[in-house]
Amino acid sequence: MATPALSRPSASWLRRMVVALAVPALVVLTCTPTMTATAGVSSYRLIIKNTSRYTLHNIYMSSSDDDEWGSDQLGNRVLRPQQQLTLRVQPDEYDIKVIDEDEDECVLNGISVYSNKTWSLTNRALLSCEGYGN
């Protein structure tokens, strides 16, 4: 039995094959979810909610590795009970110092911010600081 001769594919057939193969590849590339890595993130949203009964006059933050406090995050404002403050911060672990209207201070250590986060400042957290509210 004789083997049939193979014919050369036509140019239009080749174009249809290229399109048929390219479209699914393009769909796969555009529909693949992108990976997010902490190293590539420049900042996260940190919302500090004052759920305590105290009006806060100062909020200082610093990286837990730093020896100095950063600037007052409230500036000339206050954070009353049930209000919140939204900050943009670098991914890190922070120490936060709050001072109320009576100048009582509380330092809370090791607040991790590696994603957008809402953090509630409660009566219990403030009262756990030695001498707070006395």
Order of alpha helices (4+ residues) and beta strands (2+ residues): alpha-beta-beta-beta-beta-beta-beta-alpha
